[in-house]
Amino acid sequence: MPKVMIVDDDRTNSGLLRTLLELDGFEVILAPDGSSALAKAQAAMPDAFLVDFHLSDIEGTEFVRQLRALEAFSRSLVIVASGMERKEEALAAGADFFLYKPYDLDVLLGLLRSRLAG
């Protein structure tokens, strides 16, 4: 079962996404901020990350840079999301994809399924 870490300080959004992803067969790990996410990631070794651009402690792009600096996650699927136009910044930081909030669930699931299949 592929593991996805949701890094988002919006508990409502995270909880809803967790339920939807679990119903689709993913194991989901929640982290409310960048620092706890790095520690949880090293313990749980998720296959993919869905990161909010605006976290309570650091910008999502800084989290992505720190994550990519770790050898274990240098090739993990990383999706950054925001309600604002931040695509260029997210991709420059090392994200594989950028999604606009509110999420198009079909697009998110399509990315996860295609990149984590097998």
ABEGO torsion letter per residue (X at the ends): XBBBBBBBABAAAAAAAAAAAAAAGBBBBBBABAAAAAAAAAAAGBABBBBBABBAABBAAAAAAAAAABAAAAABBBBBBBABBAAAAAAAAGBABBBBOBBBAAAAAAAAAAAABX
